[in-house]
Amino acid sequence: MKAIHYINQFFGQVGGETAADAAPSFPEKLIGCSLMLNGMMPDVEVTHTIICGDNYVTNHTDEALKEIFAFLDGQEFDIFFAGPAFMAGRYGVGCGLVCKAVAEKYGVPVITSMNEENPGVSEYRGSAYIFKGGRKATYMKDDLTAMARFAEKIARGEPLLPAAEEGYFGRGIRAEIPAAVRADDRVIDMLLKKLAGQPFQTELVIPKSDVIPPARPVADLSKATVALVSSSGVVPSDNPDRIQSASAQKWGSYEIDGKDCLPAGEFKTIHAGFDPAAMCAVPDRGVPVDAMRYFEKQGKLGKLFHKYYVTVGTGTTQAFAAKFGREIAKELLEAKVDAVILTST
């Protein structure tokens, strides 16, 4: 069997963040981890590497896929690989969207690997075999090995086992598998283990959802202190806290006392999930200080809190988002803020 491998600009040796806008390229020889992957599979040959910048594939998806498809149309391949992407959010989303598009257009198995915290998992787990990978590139060999082992099974025509046994994230596909033990015996066995406090694995996993009780209404908004919290990425123009433009791992808070608005040039958005031009021209569209001052002067709210809180939402993992929420909420509660207005993009 033949395979093609998609990687980003960093692992394709094009460059780091400064090359994130690089358009797709198709080197004549295998590059970087494609060589390692190829060496792991006696029954599968990786014939080509596709390289594309993380920003380009997510910000110019249609153009990127058009260029990639134009290349793939001239190739023979039976399997498509991408990554591994570890915890790199933009890379994971890029791998996922390319895998999904390739599977839909060419009907071949698509295989990638990501850490469970990568946003690409939740978005594309139903469209690709996404193996459970490490957090950083030091897990490269392990993650490639898992991908290669699975591809070898496909090449040899071996039966593919359920996701939990193969090591990839469940795709939401349920299939009938003959069992040696009857269902009534299995359920009694699980019940006995549960009653005895022993580990057991249910056959019907129900996702757990957080239950968030609604906040109590503000008794009198005209006497309340209200804070602004935003995922718009609007920060002072020098981005003093170096908040990442995607897959954020930090948040910032900035003083607005004495400001009736956020002046262009003094503030900007560093958000990588949309064209920033309009919000950089009018930063209040992301953090509406101007509107809040208007209501403050009208007496409709008591006071705008003296600073706002901000991060970037695109690609940010659920774990980091929850961490940000706890940290920001702690400060607001200690400051006795009565209400928060959350603004997004």
N, C-alpha and C positions, 0 to 999 in steps of 0.2 A: 504493500500500500504506500501511497505518497501523501505527504502532509505539508501544510504551509503554516508558518509561525508568525504571529503578530506581536510586536513589542513596541514600547514607547521610545521617545528620543533619548532617554538616559541609557537604557539597556541596549539601544541600538547604536550607541557611541556617537551620536550626533551632537549632544551637549546636554547641559542640565536645564535649569528653569529658563535660561535665556533662549533655549531652543524649543520651548514648549509650544510655540506657534508653528513649528515646522510641518509642512505639508507631507503627505505620504511619499515615501521613497522605497525603491525596490532594488537593493544592491544585488550584484551578480553573484556574490558568494554569501554563504551563511555568516551571520554576525552574532557575536557574543553568546548569550545563553541558548541560541538556536543550535549552535555547535554541540553544546552539552546535551541538549534534548535529543538531537539526532544520534548521538553516541549511545544513548540508553535503549534504543529500540532496534533489535535485529530484524523485525518484520515490518517496520515502518520507516520510510525515508523522508526526512524533512528536506524539501527541495529548494525552498525559498524563505527568506525573511522579509516581512513587511514592517516598515518603521513609520510611526506617525507621532507627532507631538501631542501631548495630553490636552493642551488648550485647543489645538486645531480640530481634533476629532470631536470634541464636545461643543465648541463654538461654531464650527463650520461642518456639521455632521453630514449634510446632504452632499457638499462638495467632496468631503473626505471619502464617503462611501462610493461616490461616483468614480473617483480615481482608483480606489481599491478594487471595485468591481471590474473596471476596465482592464486592470492587470490580471485579475483572477479568471476572466473570461478566456484568456489565452493559456491557462494552465490546466493540467490534469492533477486533481487531488481528491483524496478520499476522506481526509480528516483535517480539521482546522484547529490550531492551537492559538491561545493568547495568554500572555503573561508568563509567569505568575505576577500578581499585582500586590501581594502582601497587604499592608494597611493603606497604601497610596490611593486616596479616594478618586482623584481624577483618572488615574491609570485604571483602576478597577471599573469605573463607569465606562471608560473607553473600550476596555476589553469586552465588557458585557454588551455594549451596543453593537460593536463590530461582530461579535459571535452571533448575536441574535439576527443581525441582517444577513450574515453568511448562511446561517442555518435555513432561513426563510427562502433565500434565493437559490441556493445550491443543494439543499437537502442533505448535507453531510453532517456527521457528528461534530460538535464544537466543544472543546475542552479548555477550561482555564482553571485558575486557582486564586483564591483570595482569603484573607483573614476574615473571621466572622464579623469584625467591626467595619469592614469595608462597605460603603454604601452600595457598591455594585452588586453585593450579594442579594439584598432585599429587592433590588430593582430587576435583576436579571436571572435569578435562580431558577425561574420557570422556563428559561429559554436556552440554557446551556448546562453542561456538566461542570459545576463550579466546585472544585475540591477545596477542602478545609485547609488553608495554608497558614504559614507563620506570619509574624508581625513585620518582619523586615528581611532585607536581602540575604542575611546570613542563613536563611532557610531555603535559599534558592535550590540547592541540590535535592533536599527532601521534597519540596513542592514539585519540582520537575519530575522526580522519580514517581510520585503518585500519578501525575498526568500521563507519563510514559507507560506505566504498568497498565493503566486502564486502556490506553490506545492499543497496546499489544493484545489485550483480551478481545478488543473489537476486531483487530486484524486476523486473529486466529479463529474468530467465530465462536468464542466461548460464551456461555450464558452470563449475562450481566446480573449481578446481585442487587438487592435493594440499596438505596443510597447510604443508609447507616453502615452497611457492611462494606461497601466499596470505598466510602470515605468522602463522598461529595454531599453538598447540601440538597435536601429533598426538593424535588421539582414540583411537588403537588400532584404527582401522577400516582394513582392507586391501581395496582394490578393484582389479579388473582394468582396466588402461588400455592400449589398443593402442599399441605402440611402433614407431617407424619403423625401429629397428635391432634385429636379432635378438639373443636373449639370449646366445648363444655369442660373438657379436662384442662385446657390451657387457662381458661378464666378462673377455674377453681384454684389452680396452681398459683396464679397471680394474687388471688385473694388471700390465700394462706401465707404467701410471702409478705404481703402488705400487713396482715395482722401480726406477723412475727417480727415486723420491723426490718425485713430483709430487702435488699435491692431487687427490683423487677422492672421490666420494660413493657409498657402498655403497647398495644397494637394500634391504638387510635390516639395519636398525639394531638391534643387540643392546645393551640397557642394561647399563652397567657397575655392578657391585656391589662394595662394599668387602669384602675378606676380612679378618676380624678373628680372629687366632689366639687360642685360649683362654689365659687367664692360668695361670701355674703355680700349683699348689695351695699353700696356706699349710702349711708344714712342721709348725708347732706353734702353734695358735691361742692357747693359754694364755700364750704369750710374745709375741704379736703386738700391734702398735699398729694399731688399726682406726679408720677415719674414716667419717663419714656424709656422703653427697652426695645431694641431693634435688631433684626438680623440683616439689615440693609448694607452693612459694611461702611457706613458714613463715619469717617474719622478725621481728625486734624490732618492737614495736607501732608505732613511729614510722617504720618502713621507711627507715632512714637512708641507704641507697644508692639509694632511689627506683627499685627494680626494678619494671618494668612488669607489670601484672596479666595481660597477654596479649602475644604477639609480643615477648617479652623481648629486650632488647639488652644486658643486663648480668647479672652474678651477684654474690652477696655471700658473705662468710664471717663467722661470729659465734662469739664465745667461749662455751664451756660449762663451763670449769673450775669445779669446786665446785658444779655444778648436778646434782641427781638427776633433774630433769625440766625441761620448758619450761612455766613457769606461764602459765595463761590471763591475759590482760591485759598481761602482759609480752611475750608473743609472740602472733602471729596469722598467718593465711594471707592473702595478697593475690591468690591465684589466682582468675582470672575464669572458669575452665572448669567449675566446679561450685559447689554451694551451700556457702559457707564456714563456715556456722554450727557444724557438728559439729567441724570441725578447729580453729576459733577457740576453742571450748570446751575442747578437749584437743589442743593443738598437737603433743604427742608422737605423735599418729596420723599426722602427716606426717614428722616427724623424731624417731624413737623413742629419744630420750635415756634415757627411763625404763627401757626394756627393755635397752638396752646397759649401763646402770649395774648392772642386776640380774645380767647375765652377767659383768660385771667383778667384782662382789663374790663371785660363785660361783667365780671363778677360771677360767671357761671362755674368757675372752679376757684378754690381758695388760693392755691399756690402751686406753681410748677417747681418740682424738685430741682435743686441747684446743679445737678449733673445728670447726664443720660448714660445709658449702658448699651453697648453694641458689640456684635460679632458678625460673622458671615455664616449663612445657613447652607450654602451649596456644598454638598459632599461631606458636611460635618457629621460625624458618627453619632448615633443615638447616645452612646456612653458619654462623649464629650458634651453633647447638648444637655444631657441630664446634669452633668457636673456643673456646667455654666449656670443652669437654672438654680441649683442649690446655693452656689456661691453668691450669685446676684441677689437672690431672695433673702439670704442671711443679712446682707448689707442693708437692703431696703427695710426689712423688719426692724433692725437695730436703729435705723434712722426714723422709725415710726411713720413711714410713708403709708398713706391710706389706700391708694389705688395705683395701678400700673396700666398704661396703654402700650400694647405690644404692636409694633409695626413691622411688616415684612416687605418683601419685594413682589 
